[in-house]
């Protein structure tokens, strides 16, 4: 009988951990939400567009504030210099935390750097905010790991 009580307690702990993970991914209130999945979808769209040199799609993924300070032609022209660095670094979304109309995607990059991408909901769609301290058409590029480095 004691064995079943221990097993029941273990299962209850596993369920509690799963519920906490779901609440964290759904915005913290425990209600089912597609917002975290939508943010992940935007990240995937950006990742695929970068690999395809589709910089117009990447540009359209940014929030209105960024696009207001950077014309699309200027952004696309800037990718000539920074595009290869973006293509060299792969990323994986570790976690998405949604709080109302803002979200943060925690990332791990292939060069073992970690970072966060901030998002904002505009007109029902999720868009990437520009990096803090970046003005004009600049954007932060993770530094690729040198070739042959473990």
N, CA and C of each residue as an Amber inpcrd file, in Angstrom:
protein
   450
   0.8200000  -1.1930000   0.0000000   0.0000000   0.0000000   0.0000000
   0.8670000   1.2610000   0.0000000   1.9550000   1.1940000   0.7570000
   2.8630000   2.3460000   0.8280000   3.4960000   2.6110000  -0.5410000
   3.7720000   1.5490000  -1.2920000   4.3570000   1.6830000  -2.6230000
   3.4210000   2.4880000  -3.5380000   2.1130000   2.2440000  -3.4670000
   1.1510000   2.9520000  -4.3000000   1.0490000   4.4240000  -3.8920000
   1.1670000   4.6850000  -2.6170000   1.1330000   6.0740000  -2.1440000
   2.3540000   6.8330000  -2.6560000   3.5100000   6.1870000  -2.6380000
   4.7320000   6.8080000  -3.1490000   4.6150000   7.0470000  -4.6540000
   4.1000000   6.0610000  -5.3610000   3.9060000   6.2050000  -6.8020000
   2.9210000   7.3290000  -7.1160000   1.8390000   7.4020000  -6.3590000
   0.8410000   8.4580000  -6.5590000   1.4560000   9.8380000  -6.3040000
   2.2730000   9.9490000  -5.2780000   2.9260000  11.2190000  -4.9790000
   3.8870000  11.6110000  -6.1030000   4.6240000  10.6390000  -6.6240000
   5.5510000  10.8970000  -7.7270000   4.8010000  11.3780000  -8.9630000
   3.6900000  10.7240000  -9.2920000   2.8680000  11.1220000 -10.4460000
   2.3090000  12.5280000 -10.2320000   1.8830000  12.8230000  -9.0230000
   1.3510000  14.1620000  -8.7220000   2.4290000  15.2280000  -8.9210000
   3.6520000  14.9360000  -8.5220000   4.7540000  15.8910000  -8.7180000
   5.0170000  16.0960000 -10.2090000   5.0480000  15.0140000 -10.9750000
   5.2490000  15.1370000 -12.4200000   4.1610000  15.9740000 -13.0670000
   2.9110000  15.7570000 -12.6650000   1.7970000  16.5380000 -13.2140000
   1.9220000  18.0110000 -12.8370000   2.3520000  18.2900000 -11.6130000
   2.5280000  19.6770000 -11.1870000   3.6190000  20.3690000 -11.9910000
   4.7290000  19.6720000 -12.2360000   5.8200000  20.2340000 -13.0420000
   5.3330000  20.5010000 -14.4600000   4.5970000  19.5740000 -15.0360000
   4.0610000  19.7580000 -16.3870000   3.1000000  20.9350000 -16.4300000
   2.2640000  21.0870000 -15.4080000   1.3170000  22.2040000 -15.3640000
   2.0480000  23.5380000 -15.2720000   3.1200000  23.5820000 -14.4730000
   3.9090000  24.8120000 -14.3790000   4.5730000  25.1490000 -15.7010000
   5.0990000  24.1530000 -16.3880000   5.7160000  24.3910000 -17.6950000
   4.6820000  24.9070000 -18.6810000   3.4790000  24.3280000 -18.6720000
   2.4180000  24.7870000 -19.5620000   2.0160000  26.2140000 -19.2270000
   1.8970000  26.5240000 -17.9540000   1.5290000  27.8850000 -17.5560000
   2.5840000  28.8770000 -18.0020000   3.8460000  28.5150000 -17.8760000
   4.9380000  29.4070000 -18.2850000   4.9010000  29.6410000 -19.7920000
   4.6750000  28.5840000 -20.5730000   4.6530000  28.6920000 -22.0320000
   3.3870000  29.4070000 -22.5090000   2.3220000  29.3750000 -21.7270000
   1.0680000  29.9570000 -22.1830000   0.8730000  31.3790000 -21.6950000
   1.8610000  31.9470000 -21.0410000   1.7510000  33.3260000 -20.6090000
   1.6700000  33.4670000 -19.1060000   1.7410000  32.3710000 -18.3780000
   1.8130000  32.4400000 -16.9370000   0.4900000  32.3220000 -16.2130000
  -0.6390000  32.4020000 -16.9070000  -1.9110000  32.3270000 -16.2160000
  -2.5430000  30.9460000 -16.3080000  -1.8930000  30.0010000 -16.9540000
  -2.3860000  28.6430000 -17.0270000  -3.4320000  28.3860000 -18.0860000
  -3.9590000  29.4370000 -18.7070000  -4.9640000  29.2390000 -19.7530000
  -4.2750000  28.8260000 -21.0400000  -4.8920000  27.9290000 -21.7950000
  -4.2910000  27.5530000 -23.0800000  -4.1420000  28.7890000 -23.9620000
  -3.0190000  28.8970000 -24.6150000  -2.7510000  30.0570000 -25.4600000
  -1.9400000  29.6390000 -26.6630000  -2.2460000  30.2440000 -27.7850000
  -1.4630000  29.9940000 -28.9920000  -0.3960000  31.0590000 -29.1820000
  -0.3390000  32.0560000 -28.2990000   0.6000000  33.1600000 -28.4850000
   2.0500000  32.6930000 -28.4910000   2.4180000  31.8080000 -27.5880000
   3.8000000  31.3160000 -27.5640000   4.1150000  30.5910000 -28.8670000
   3.1710000  29.8040000 -29.3530000   3.3700000  29.1040000 -30.6280000
   3.4640000  30.0890000 -31.7780000   2.7060000  31.1600000 -31.7050000
   2.7640000  32.1800000 -32.7770000   4.1040000  32.9020000 -32.7710000
   4.6510000  33.1790000 -31.6030000   5.9760000  33.8020000 -31.5180000
   7.0220000  32.8470000 -32.1010000   6.9240000  31.5790000 -31.7350000
   7.8540000  30.5850000 -32.3010000   7.7370000  30.5380000 -33.8250000
   6.5200000  30.6900000 -34.3300000   6.3080000  30.6770000 -35.7770000
   6.9930000  31.8760000 -36.4360000   6.9450000  33.0400000 -35.7900000
   7.6360000  34.2200000 -36.3230000   9.1410000  33.9680000 -36.3480000
   9.6740000  33.3730000 -35.2870000  11.1030000  33.0510000 -35.2580000
  11.4440000  32.1050000 -36.4080000  10.6080000  31.0840000 -36.6150000
  10.8480000  30.1460000 -37.7180000  10.7920000  30.8470000 -39.0710000
   9.8420000  31.7550000 -39.2380000   9.7390000  32.5100000 -40.4900000
  11.0050000  33.3200000 -40.7240000  11.5010000  33.9710000 -39.6830000
  12.7290000  34.7630000 -39.7950000  13.9080000  33.8500000 -40.1220000
  14.0040000  32.7220000 -39.4290000  15.1150000  31.7880000 -39.6520000
  15.1210000  31.2870000 -41.1000000  13.9790000  30.8770000 -41.6040000
  13.8730000  30.3790000 -42.9780000  14.1730000  31.4880000 -43.9820000
  13.6580000  32.6830000 -43.7250000  13.8980000  33.8130000 -44.6310000
  15.3730000  34.1790000 -44.6910000  16.0520000  34.1480000 -43.5500000
  17.4950000  34.4560000 -43.5330000  18.2510000  33.4530000 -44.3920000
  17.9460000  32.1770000 -44.2230000  18.6560000  31.1490000 -45.0030000
  18.3640000  31.2740000 -46.4980000  17.2010000  31.8140000 -46.8510000
  16.8200000  31.9660000 -48.2660000  17.2040000  33.3380000 -48.8200000
  17.9140000  34.1470000 -48.0230000  18.2390000  35.5300000 -48.4190000
  16.9880000  36.3390000 -48.7520000  15.9090000  36.0540000 -48.0590000
  14.6410000  36.7640000 -48.2410000  14.5520000  37.8660000 -47.1870000
  15.3340000  38.9050000 -47.3930000  15.4630000  39.9550000 -46.3850000
  14.2230000  40.8270000 -46.2840000  13.3940000  40.8570000 -47.3100000
  12.1400000  41.6090000 -47.2260000  11.2000000  40.9570000 -46.2150000
  11.1640000  39.6320000 -46.1780000  10.3450000  38.9400000 -45.1820000
  10.8910000  39.1960000 -43.7840000  12.2180000  39.1620000 -43.6380000
  12.8150000  39.4650000 -42.3350000  12.4160000  40.8790000 -41.9180000
  12.5120000  41.8310000 -42.8290000  12.1610000  43.2200000 -42.5390000
  10.7030000  43.3260000 -42.0860000   9.7940000  42.6510000 -42.7750000
   8.3740000  42.7070000 -42.4280000   8.0850000  42.0430000 -41.0850000
   9.0210000  41.2480000 -40.5710000   8.8470000  40.5930000 -39.2740000
   9.1110000  41.5370000 -38.1140000   9.7340000  42.6830000 -38.3940000
  10.0230000  43.6620000 -37.3500000   8.7910000  44.4980000 -37.0260000
   8.7780000  45.0540000 -35.8280000   7.6830000  45.8930000 -35.3540000
   7.6680000  47.2350000 -36.0880000   6.5400000  47.8990000 -36.0050000
   6.3450000  49.1900000 -36.6710000   7.4080000  50.2140000 -36.2870000
   7.7840000  50.2600000 -34.9920000   8.7820000  51.2430000 -34.5460000
  10.0950000  51.0830000 -35.2930000  10.5270000  49.8480000 -35.4700000
  11.7770000  49.6070000 -36.1910000  11.6290000  50.0060000 -37.6490000
  10.5370000  49.5970000 -38.2760000  10.3380000  49.9150000 -39.6960000
  10.1660000  51.4130000 -39.9170000   9.7110000  52.1550000 -38.9010000
   9.5720000  53.6090000 -39.0190000  10.9370000  54.2970000 -39.0420000
  11.9270000  53.6990000 -38.3930000  13.2580000  54.3180000 -38.3440000
  14.1970000  53.7620000 -39.4040000  13.7490000  52.7450000 -40.1450000
  14.6110000  52.1060000 -41.1320000  13.7880000  51.7390000 -42.3650000
  14.0860000  52.3670000 -43.4820000  13.3890000  52.0470000 -44.7300000
  13.7640000  50.6440000 -45.1910000  12.8380000  49.9710000 -45.8540000
  13.0710000  48.6000000 -46.3020000  14.2970000  48.4970000 -47.2050000
  14.4730000  49.4440000 -48.1360000  15.6320000  49.4030000 -49.0380000
  16.9450000  49.5280000 -48.2660000  16.9610000  50.3780000 -47.2220000
  18.1620000  50.5230000 -46.4050000  18.4500000  49.2390000 -45.6250000
  17.4000000  48.6040000 -45.1130000  17.5550000  47.3590000 -44.3810000
  18.1450000  46.2830000 -45.2890000  17.5440000  46.1190000 -46.4580000
  18.0080000  45.0980000 -47.4010000  19.4530000  45.3740000 -47.8070000
  19.8020000  46.6410000 -48.0350000  21.1810000  46.9870000 -48.3910000
  22.1420000  46.6310000 -47.2560000  21.7070000  46.8050000 -46.0120000
  22.5550000  46.4850000 -44.8580000  22.8220000  45.0070000 -44.7030000
  21.9800000  44.1920000 -45.2820000  22.1770000  42.7510000 -45.1490000
  23.3430000  42.2470000 -45.9880000  23.7990000  43.0350000 -46.9240000
  24.9680000  42.6340000 -47.7150000  26.1570000  42.4180000 -46.7910000
  26.2850000  43.2940000 -45.7910000  27.3960000  43.1880000 -44.8450000
  27.1070000  42.1820000 -43.7270000  25.9140000  42.2450000 -43.1390000
  25.6290000  41.4490000 -41.9520000  24.9340000  40.1250000 -42.2460000
  24.3790000  39.9610000 -43.4330000  23.6460000  38.7480000 -43.7750000
  24.4290000  37.4640000 -43.5990000  25.6780000  37.3930000 -44.0920000
  26.4410000  36.1520000 -43.9250000  26.6360000  35.7520000 -42.4590000
  26.8060000  36.7240000 -41.5760000  26.9620000  36.4120000 -40.1490000
  25.6780000  35.8200000 -39.5880000  24.5300000  36.3690000 -39.9990000
  23.2550000  35.8090000 -39.5530000  23.0710000  34.3880000 -40.0680000
  23.4370000  34.1500000 -41.3170000  23.2630000  32.8260000 -41.8990000
  24.1800000  31.7930000 -41.2450000  25.3220000  32.2260000 -40.7400000
  26.3040000  31.3100000 -40.1580000  25.8890000  30.8160000 -38.7760000
  25.0410000  31.5640000 -38.0910000  24.6550000  31.2180000 -36.7260000
  23.2290000  30.6730000 -36.7230000  23.0980000  29.4430000 -36.2800000
  21.7770000  28.8200000 -36.1600000  21.2360000  29.1180000 -34.7720000
  19.9260000  29.0520000 -34.6210000  19.3350000  29.3380000 -33.3230000
  18.2570000  28.3310000 -32.9810000  18.0380000  28.2080000 -31.6840000
  16.9760000  27.3460000 -31.1750000  16.2310000  28.1060000 -30.0910000
  14.9050000  28.0960000 -30.1600000  14.0970000  28.7500000 -29.1430000
  13.9960000  27.8100000 -27.9450000  14.4480000  28.3020000 -26.7890000
  14.3930000  27.5070000 -25.5720000  13.0540000  27.6860000 -24.8590000
  12.5730000  28.9290000 -24.8380000  11.3620000  29.2320000 -24.0770000
  10.7550000  30.5290000 -24.6100000   9.4430000  30.6130000 -24.5630000
   8.7330000  31.8440000 -24.8970000   7.8660000  32.2160000 -23.7040000
   8.0260000  33.4440000 -23.2320000   7.2130000  33.9520000 -22.1390000
   6.3730000  35.0940000 -22.6890000   5.0580000  34.9460000 -22.5790000
   4.1190000  35.9480000 -23.0880000   3.5140000  36.6780000 -21.9000000
   3.5320000  38.0090000 -21.9740000   2.9030000  38.8400000 -20.9550000
   2.0770000  39.8970000 -21.6690000   0.7970000  39.6220000 -21.8320000
  -0.0910000  40.5550000 -22.5270000   0.2880000  40.6620000 -23.9890000
   0.6440000  41.8870000 -24.4060000   1.0010000  42.1400000 -25.8020000
   2.5040000  42.1570000 -26.0350000   3.2670000  41.6540000 -25.0720000
   4.7100000  41.5290000 -25.2610000   5.1100000  40.0830000 -24.9870000
   6.2200000  39.7040000 -25.5690000   6.7420000  38.3500000 -25.3660000
   8.2520000  38.3860000 -25.4710000   8.8790000  37.4100000 -24.8720000
  10.3280000  37.2580000 -24.9560000  10.6250000  35.8120000 -25.3180000
  11.4170000  35.6460000 -26.3650000  11.8710000  34.3090000 -26.7610000
  13.3200000  34.1670000 -26.3270000  13.5750000  33.2150000 -25.4410000
  14.9470000  32.9160000 -25.0100000  15.5480000  31.9610000 -26.0270000
  16.7660000  32.2700000 -26.4730000  17.4040000  31.5250000 -27.5490000
  18.7610000  30.9760000 -27.1230000  19.1270000  29.8740000 -27.7650000
  20.4940000  29.3800000 -27.7280000  20.9710000  29.3450000 -29.1670000
  22.1100000  29.9630000 -29.4070000  22.6700000  30.0290000 -30.7490000
  23.7100000  28.9290000 -30.9290000  24.0030000  28.5890000 -32.1690000
  24.9300000  27.4940000 -32.4540000  26.3460000  27.7770000 -31.9870000
  26.6530000  29.0180000 -31.6690000  27.9700000  29.3460000 -31.1390000
  27.9620000  29.3470000 -29.6030000  26.9260000  28.7310000 -29.0310000
  26.7280000  28.5850000 -27.5950000  26.4300000  29.8890000 -26.8680000
  26.1900000  30.9610000 -27.6070000  25.7270000  32.1930000 -26.9750000
  24.2460000  32.0400000 -26.6760000  23.7880000  32.7390000 -25.6550000
  22.3680000  32.7650000 -25.3460000  21.9020000  34.1930000 -25.3910000
  20.6440000  34.3770000 -25.7310000  20.0940000  35.7150000 -25.8010000
  18.5850000  35.6760000 -25.8120000  18.0140000  36.8440000 -25.8970000
  16.5660000  36.9650000 -25.9250000  16.1510000  37.8840000 -27.0560000
  15.0570000  37.5440000 -27.6840000  14.4520000  38.4000000 -28.6950000
  13.1250000  38.8870000 -28.1370000  12.9400000  40.2160000 -28.0820000
  11.6700000  40.7600000 -27.6060000  10.6640000  40.8710000 -28.7590000
   9.4020000  40.6080000 -28.4530000   8.3300000  40.6930000 -29.4420000
   7.2020000  41.5590000 -28.9040000   6.4260000  42.1060000 -29.8150000
   5.2480000  42.8880000 -29.4580000   4.1140000  42.4850000 -30.4020000
   2.8990000  42.4750000 -29.8510000   1.7350000  42.1810000 -30.6810000
   1.2100000  43.5000000 -31.2610000   1.1450000  43.5640000 -32.5870000
   0.6200000  44.7400000 -33.2850000  -0.4880000  44.2730000 -34.2180000
  -1.6750000  44.8300000 -34.0220000  -2.8340000  44.4630000 -34.8410000
  -3.0500000  42.9500000 -34.8690000  -2.8490000  42.3000000 -33.7310000
  -3.0880000  40.8730000 -33.6090000  -1.9570000  39.9800000 -34.0820000
  -0.8870000  40.5520000 -34.6170000   0.2530000  39.7830000 -35.1330000
   1.4850000  40.0660000 -34.2800000   2.3350000  39.0480000 -34.1110000
   3.5660000  39.1980000 -33.3470000   4.6920000  39.6810000 -34.2500000
   5.4430000  40.6810000 -33.7550000   6.5660000  41.2550000 -34.5060000
   7.7740000  41.3990000 -33.5930000   8.9460000  41.2380000 -34.1810000
  10.2070000  41.3720000 -33.4690000  10.5090000  42.8450000 -33.2270000
  10.8550000  43.1750000 -31.9880000  11.3050000  44.5310000 -31.6680000
  12.7800000  44.6420000 -32.0070000  13.2410000  45.8450000 -32.2950000
  14.6700000  46.0060000 -32.5540000  15.4330000  45.8440000 -31.2440000
  16.6900000  45.5050000 -31.3470000  17.5150000  45.3180000 -30.1640000
  17.6620000  46.6290000 -29.4060000  17.7590000  46.5460000 -28.1040000
  17.9130000  47.7240000 -27.2580000  19.1930000  48.4480000 -27.6280000
  19.1050000  49.7620000 -27.7870000  20.2770000  50.5650000 -28.0830000
  20.6360000  50.6170000 -29.5610000  19.8950000  49.9200000 -30.4070000
  20.1660000  49.9240000 -31.8410000  19.3090000  51.0050000 -32.4670000
  19.9330000  51.8920000 -33.2230000  19.1890000  52.9490000 -33.8920000
  19.3430000  52.8280000 -35.3910000  18.4190000  53.4250000 -36.1180000
  18.4610000  53.3530000 -37.5740000  18.2160000  51.9390000 -38.0390000
  19.0250000  51.4930000 -38.9790000  18.8440000  50.1590000 -39.5510000
  19.7530000  49.1150000 -38.9430000  20.4380000  49.4370000 -37.8780000
  21.3240000  48.4540000 -37.2690000  20.5510000  47.3460000 -36.5940000
  21.1590000  46.2120000 -36.5050000  20.5960000  45.1120000 -35.7320000
  21.7440000  44.2770000 -35.2040000  21.4990000  43.5810000 -34.1010000
  22.5530000  42.8260000 -33.4300000  22.7370000  41.4800000 -34.1300000
  23.9740000  41.1420000 -34.3960000  24.3040000  39.8670000 -35.0300000
  25.1470000  39.0430000 -34.0710000  24.7120000  37.8030000 -33.7640000
  25.5790000  36.9640000 -32.9370000  26.9000000  36.6860000 -33.6670000
  27.9830000  36.6600000 -32.9350000  29.2800000  36.3800000 -33.5440000
  29.4030000  34.8990000 -33.8100000  29.6520000  34.5190000 -35.0720000
  29.7850000  33.0770000 -35.3620000  31.0320000  32.4960000 -34.7230000
  30.9420000  31.2110000 -34.3830000  32.0790000  30.5160000 -33.8140000
  33.0910000  30.2720000 -34.9210000  34.3820000  30.4830000 -34.6580000
  35.3920000  30.2320000 -35.6880000  35.3480000  28.7900000 -36.1780000
  35.6370000  28.5830000 -37.4370000  35.6310000  27.2560000 -38.0240000
  36.6490000  26.3760000 -37.3140000  36.2250000  25.1440000 -36.9970000
  37.1150000  24.1930000 -36.3570000  37.1300000  24.2950000 -34.8420000
  36.3930000  25.2340000 -34.2600000  36.3400000  25.3720000 -32.8070000
  35.2380000  24.4670000 -32.2960000  35.5050000  23.6520000 -31.2750000
  34.4720000  22.7420000 -30.7540000  33.3310000  23.4770000 -30.1060000
